[in-house]
Amino acid sequence: MHDAISFDDPKLRLTSRGDILTAIGILKLKGYEGEDLVRELISLFYVDLDAYNEAVFEEEQLGDRAA
């Protein structure tokens, strides 16, 4: 099962590609995937969804080139 993640501080804002990808990486290490990952991400942070979509799209494009 997933480790519970909680912050006592107010939600942080994720607006940069690097911050978004770092948060995604940490959540993946904790076992989150797919919709569960997105749900947890937005429950923990205020996420710029346009920046999120761009970051995920760019990462997928880089992964496709590496394969």
C-alpha positions, 0 to 999 in steps of 0.5 A: 500500500502507499505510504501516507504523505501529509504536509502540515504546511499549506499546499505548495504551488507546482508551476515549473516543469522541474518541480512537477517532474520531481513530484511525479518521480517521488510519487512513483517511487512511493508506488503511485501510478496513473490516475492514483498518481494524479489524484495524489499530486493534486491533493498535495499541491496546487498544480498548474495543469497546463505545465503538468500536461506539457511536462508529461508530454515532453517526457513521453516524447523523450522516452519515445526517442530513447526507445 
